[in-house]
Amino acid sequence: MNSSTNAMIKSGDEFKEFIMQELLRAKSMLKDINLTLDQSQGEFTRLTQKKASVTSLLQRIQSNLDSASKTEIRDTFNEAMDAQQRLLVMRSQMDKLQEQRSCLNNFVTHLEKTQEFLQLVSSQPESGSPQPGGIATLEMLITAQEAERQRLSRQMHDGPAQALSNFIVQAEIATKLFDMDPAKAREELDKLKNSAMTTFQKVRSFITDLRPMMLDDLGLVPTVRKHITSLKEDTGIDISLTINGGEKKLEPYLEVYIFRAIQELVGNSIKHNQNNPGKMKVDVALTLDNSQVLLVIKDNGKGFDPEKISESGGLGLKLIKERAEMLGGSMIITANEESGVEVTVNIPVLETPVS
């Protein structure tokens, strides 16, 4: 065994150790977040009870204003406002913790899959040297994960993070106007409410990008239907979906792969044809049976030279192809500059689908 091979094996061992340490660290952080969430839930329940009690007291005072002193009215009102503010802050903190937990759960899943892959590669009979294809695939997986984290980080910074800063400014304006101009204060609070609703929808969208809850709860087909419907509403592009073979539930890893492939391929069609969405059409056909999963995505947009795809194709396409081959299947791209692009992904189902 030559020195370069020894160096590669040493590097591989170091990488396995790195993945294990990252997994332990992520699980530890997840444990801390779960503990903090449990504690926060207890505090939230206590604050909810306190708010209900103060609100009840405030209602009694309002029904007997003649017998209540100004000091009692002021103190009770201030206590009610304080309880409401604390509840809002606590709810915001819990939402943030739940979002962090969702991200960490997704990260832990990726690390566990990477660890499983490394164990699978290391358990294969030695052929004299490490398999470069497996190393390249692993490198692409890690690069794609990091690119996705960077994308979500930018989106969170430019979207919800910026919106939260605006919330603080709007809340301060409303507070200052409350005594001077109540009507104007209400107007600012209405703006704040609308902004919060918009931001909430964006955060839900980010969470769905990380891991669609429907995929775990309802399975592949309902999740794909929901995703396609949302894309049509958001983009105005004509996207058709055909499901053949019923709504079988497959192994979880296979459902995740197919959904991510649809997400990436349809997203590519939309992204590369943004200049003319009105005439754009995307057809998605998914066939599920006991022997195979067949996915065909075709668009009538701008094509490209298929011979250059291996050189210029994006990381997403390469990952779909590599993962298909790892699962014993294939991905075929048919394209030309006149009639758009057609991508066919075929994955054999080696086991009986989960009922």
Secondary structure in CASP SS format (residue, H / E / C, confidence):
PFRMAT SS
TARGET T0000
AUTHOR 0000-0000-0000
METHOD secondary structure of the structure
MODEL  1
M C 1.00
N C 1.00
S H 1.00
S H 1.00
T H 1.00
N H 1.00
A H 1.00
M H 1.00
I H 1.00
K H 1.00
S H 1.00
G H 1.00
D H 1.00
E H 1.00
F H 1.00
K H 1.00
E H 1.00
F H 1.00
I H 1.00
M H 1.00
Q H 1.00
E H 1.00
L H 1.00
L H 1.00
R H 1.00
A H 1.00
K H 1.00
S H 1.00
M H 1.00
L H 1.00
K H 1.00
D H 1.00
I H 1.00
N H 1.00
L H 1.00
T H 1.00
L H 1.00
D H 1.00
Q H 1.00
S H 1.00
Q H 1.00
G H 1.00
E H 1.00
F H 1.00
T H 1.00
R H 1.00
L H 1.00
T H 1.00
Q H 1.00
K H 1.00
K H 1.00
A H 1.00
S H 1.00
V H 1.00
T H 1.00
S H 1.00
L H 1.00
L H 1.00
Q H 1.00
R H 1.00
I H 1.00
Q H 1.00
S H 1.00
N C 1.00
L H 1.00
D H 1.00
S H 1.00
A C 1.00
S C 1.00
K H 1.00
T H 1.00
E H 1.00
I H 1.00
R H 1.00
D H 1.00
T H 1.00
F H 1.00
N H 1.00
E H 1.00
A H 1.00
M H 1.00
D H 1.00
A H 1.00
Q H 1.00
Q H 1.00
R H 1.00
L H 1.00
L H 1.00
V H 1.00
M H 1.00
R H 1.00
S H 1.00
Q H 1.00
M H 1.00
D H 1.00
K H 1.00
L H 1.00
Q H 1.00
E H 1.00
Q H 1.00
R H 1.00
S H 1.00
C H 1.00
L H 1.00
N H 1.00
N H 1.00
F H 1.00
V H 1.00
T H 1.00
H H 1.00
L H 1.00
E H 1.00
K H 1.00
T H 1.00
Q H 1.00
E H 1.00
F H 1.00
L H 1.00
Q H 1.00
L H 1.00
V H 1.00
S H 1.00
S H 1.00
Q C 1.00
P C 1.00
E C 1.00
S C 1.00
G C 1.00
S C 1.00
P C 1.00
Q C 1.00
P H 1.00
G H 1.00
G H 1.00
I H 1.00
A H 1.00
T H 1.00
L H 1.00
E H 1.00
M H 1.00
L H 1.00
I H 1.00
T H 1.00
A H 1.00
Q H 1.00
E H 1.00
A H 1.00
E H 1.00
R H 1.00
Q H 1.00
R H 1.00
L H 1.00
S H 1.00
R H 1.00
Q H 1.00
M H 1.00
H H 1.00
D H 1.00
G H 1.00
P H 1.00
A H 1.00
Q H 1.00
A H 1.00
L H 1.00
S H 1.00
N H 1.00
F H 1.00
I H 1.00
V H 1.00
Q H 1.00
A H 1.00
E H 1.00
I H 1.00
A H 1.00
T H 1.00
K H 1.00
L H 1.00
F H 1.00
D H 1.00
M H 1.00
D C 1.00
P H 1.00
A H 1.00
K H 1.00
A H 1.00
R H 1.00
E H 1.00
E H 1.00
L H 1.00
D H 1.00
K H 1.00
L H 1.00
K H 1.00
N H 1.00
S H 1.00
A H 1.00
M H 1.00
T H 1.00
T H 1.00
F H 1.00
Q H 1.00
K H 1.00
V H 1.00
R H 1.00
S H 1.00
F H 1.00
I H 1.00
T H 1.00
D H 1.00
L H 1.00
R C 1.00
P C 1.00
M H 1.00
M H 1.00
L H 1.00
D H 1.00
D H 1.00
L C 1.00
G C 1.00
L H 1.00
V H 1.00
P H 1.00
T H 1.00
V H 1.00
R H 1.00
K H 1.00
H H 1.00
I H 1.00
T H 1.00
S H 1.00
L H 1.00
K H 1.00
E H 1.00
D H 1.00
T H 1.00
G C 1.00
I C 1.00
D E 1.00
I E 1.00
S E 1.00
L E 1.00
T E 1.00
I E 1.00
N E 1.00
G C 1.00
G C 1.00
E C 1.00
K C 1.00
K E 1.00
L C 1.00
E C 1.00
P H 1.00
Y H 1.00
L H 1.00
E H 1.00
V H 1.00
Y H 1.00
I H 1.00
F H 1.00
R H 1.00
A H 1.00
I H 1.00
Q H 1.00
E H 1.00
L H 1.00
V H 1.00
G H 1.00
N H 1.00
S H 1.00
I H 1.00
K H 1.00
H C 1.00
N C 1.00
Q C 1.00
N C 1.00
N C 1.00
P H 1.00
G H 1.00
K H 1.00
M C 1.00
K E 1.00
V E 1.00
D E 1.00
V E 1.00
A E 1.00
L E 1.00
T E 1.00
L E 1.00
D C 1.00
N C 1.00
S C 1.00
Q E 1.00
V E 1.00
L E 1.00
L E 1.00
V E 1.00
I E 1.00
K E 1.00
D E 1.00
N C 1.00
G C 1.00
K C 1.00
G C 1.00
F C 1.00
D C 1.00
P H 1.00
E H 1.00
K H 1.00
I H 1.00
S H 1.00
E H 1.00
S H 1.00
G C 1.00
G C 1.00
L H 1.00
G H 1.00
L H 1.00
K H 1.00
L H 1.00
I H 1.00
K H 1.00
E H 1.00
R H 1.00
A H 1.00
E H 1.00
M H 1.00
L C 1.00
G C 1.00
G C 1.00
S E 1.00
M E 1.00
I E 1.00
I E 1.00
T E 1.00
A E 1.00
N E 1.00
E C 1.00
E C 1.00
S C 1.00
G E 1.00
V E 1.00
E E 1.00
V E 1.00
T E 1.00
V E 1.00
N E 1.00
I E 1.00
P E 1.00
V C 1.00
L C 1.00
E C 1.00
T C 1.00
P C 1.00
V E 1.00
S C 1.00
END
